[in-house]
Each structure stands twice: as structure tokens, then as C-alpha cells.
Amino acid sequence: MAKTPRKLKKARARHAKSCEGKQAHKSKKEAEEVARKMRAERGRRNLSAYACQSCGKWHLGNRR
């Protein structure tokens, strides 16, 4: 098996860090449901679901 290029290893590490500490949701529907509950319970008006390009799952974040 060929060695992984150094740049690719660094990119993978960066992507892994971007998901660190975030709740991952399996579907958009699940993530939006959690966001809706958090908006109602905690008053987080600008919270929304987004598809993560690093892990392929869904996270919650602030709308821009």
C-alpha cells in the first residue's frame, strides 16, 4: 500500500478537528428537529442544521 501524502494527512487531521466536540446527526430531519427544540427551550433564534463536508453528517450552527 502506498504512503499517504503529507498534505492529505494534514487535511484529514484538520477536518477531524472541525467536527470535534460537535453533535453529529444522521439526517437533516433529525438535526432540524433538535435545532427546533433548542430554539424553543433556549431562545436560540439563529440556530440551523448544515451538512458537514468533513464527516458527511449534520451539525447545528448559527445562520449567516
N, C-alpha and C positions, 0 to 999 in steps of 0.2 A: 504494500500500500504506500502511496506517495505521501510525503510530508505535506502538512497544511501550510501554505504560505503565511508568513508572519503577519501581513496586513489582514488576512482573513481571520486569523486568530484574534487580533486586536478588535476587529469589527464585531466578532461574536461576543467577546467579553463586554464591549460597550453596550450591545443590545441586551445582554443578560442583566446588566446593571440598570437599564432603563425600566425593567419590569420589577426590579427588586422592591419589595415592600408594598406592592400594589396587589389588590384583589383581582384575580383573573376570573372572568365569567365565560361560560361555554358558548353562549349565544347573545345576540343583540337584544333579543326579547328579555332574557334574564337580567342583563346589565341595565336595561331601561327600567325594569321593574324595581330593581334595587335603587336606582337613581330617583325614581318617583317617590319611593318610601323615604329616602333621605331628605329629599326636598320638603316633604310634608312634615317629617319629625324634627328636622334640624334647621329648616328655613334656608337651605342651600339652593337658591333660585337658579344659579347658572350651571348646575351640575348636569352633565350629559355623558352618554356612552360613546366610546370610539373604538374602532378596530385597531389593534396593536400590530404594527408591521414587524415587530421583533418576534413575538411569540404566536401570533395568529389568533389570539383570544381577544376578549373585550375587556376594557378597563373603563373607569369613570374619571372624568376630568372636568375642568372648567371650560365653559364655552368661550370661544374667542370671537 
